[in-house]
Amino acid sequence: MSSPSDQEGKTLTAINLSLSLAMDLAHTVLLVDADMHRPAVHRVFGMELVPGLTEYLFDNAPLAQLLIHPGIGRFVFLPGGGRSRTRPRRSRHRE
């Protein structure tokens, strides 16, 4: 899901679609929170910031340990992660 603006319901829409698909017992659904700046899927499930995609990509954390199974059908999600995703600040002064 993507859109040009914030607060347009992308996270909630992605979660609802994933949950609907996961209720079919023939399929497992993996939702990946790939918002590297403001991950939000974990908050919908009442969780604090937890390790996820950023730890998998940057720290080589094992994927199986990062997946969250909230107990809803065959729904699984990979949180955005808790690792700092900010860029180092550049000095305005050159030395």
C-alpha positions as CSV (number, residue, x, y, z in Angstrom):
1,M,0.0,0.0,0.0
2,S,1.3,3.4,-0.8
3,S,0.0,7.0,-1.1
4,P,1.5,10.4,-1.4
5,S,0.4,11.6,2.1
6,D,0.3,10.6,5.7
7,Q,-2.8,9.5,7.7
8,E,-4.6,8.1,4.7
9,G,-5.3,4.6,6.2
10,K,-2.6,2.6,4.5
11,T,-1.7,0.6,7.6
12,L,-5.2,-0.2,8.6
13,T,-6.2,-1.2,5.1
14,A,-3.1,-3.5,4.8
15,I,-3.9,-5.1,8.1
16,N,-7.6,-5.6,7.3
17,L,-6.8,-7.1,3.9
18,S,-4.2,-9.4,5.4
19,L,-6.6,-10.5,8.2
20,S,-9.3,-11.2,5.7
21,L,-7.0,-13.4,3.6
22,A,-5.6,-15.1,6.6
23,M,-9.1,-16.4,7.7
24,D,-8.9,-18.8,4.8
25,L,-7.3,-21.8,6.5
26,A,-5.6,-22.8,3.2
27,H,-3.3,-19.8,3.2
28,T,-0.8,-18.2,5.5
29,V,-0.5,-14.4,5.1
30,L,2.7,-12.5,5.9
31,L,2.3,-8.7,6.3
32,V,5.7,-6.9,6.2
33,D,5.7,-3.4,7.7
34,A,8.3,-1.8,5.3
35,D,7.8,1.8,6.5
36,M,11.3,2.4,7.5
37,H,10.6,5.9,8.9
38,R,7.3,5.3,10.9
39,P,6.5,1.6,11.3
40,A,3.0,1.3,12.7
41,V,1.7,-2.3,12.3
42,H,3.0,-3.3,15.8
43,R,1.0,-0.4,17.4
44,V,-2.3,-1.6,16.0
45,F,-1.7,-4.8,17.9
46,G,-0.8,-3.0,21.1
47,M,2.9,-3.6,21.0
48,E,5.9,-1.4,21.8
49,L,8.6,-0.9,19.1
50,V,10.0,-4.4,18.6
51,P,12.8,-5.9,16.4
52,G,11.7,-6.5,12.8
53,L,12.6,-5.7,9.3
54,T,15.4,-3.2,10.0
55,E,17.2,-5.8,12.3
56,Y,16.8,-8.4,9.6
57,L,18.2,-6.1,6.9
58,F,21.0,-4.4,8.8
59,D,21.9,-6.7,11.6
60,N,21.3,-10.1,10.0
61,A,18.8,-11.1,12.8
62,P,17.2,-14.5,12.0
63,L,13.9,-13.9,10.3
64,A,12.0,-16.7,12.2
65,Q,12.8,-14.9,15.5
66,L,11.3,-11.6,14.2
67,L,7.9,-12.8,13.0
68,I,4.9,-12.1,15.2
69,H,2.0,-14.6,15.3
70,P,-0.9,-12.7,17.0
71,G,-3.1,-15.8,17.0
72,I,-5.6,-14.6,14.3
73,G,-6.1,-17.3,11.7
74,R,-3.0,-17.9,9.7
75,F,-1.8,-14.2,10.0
76,V,1.9,-13.4,10.6
77,F,3.5,-10.0,10.5
78,L,7.1,-8.7,10.4
79,P,7.3,-5.4,12.3
80,G,9.2,-2.5,10.9
81,G,11.8,-2.8,13.6
82,G,13.3,-0.8,16.4
83,R,16.7,-0.1,15.0
84,S,17.5,3.6,14.4
85,R,16.8,4.5,10.8
86,T,18.0,8.0,11.0
87,R,20.9,9.2,8.9
88,P,23.9,10.7,10.6
89,R,23.9,14.5,10.6
90,R,26.4,16.1,8.4
91,S,28.3,19.0,9.7
92,R,27.7,22.3,7.8
93,H,31.4,23.2,8.3
94,R,34.1,21.6,6.3
95,E,37.4,21.0,7.9
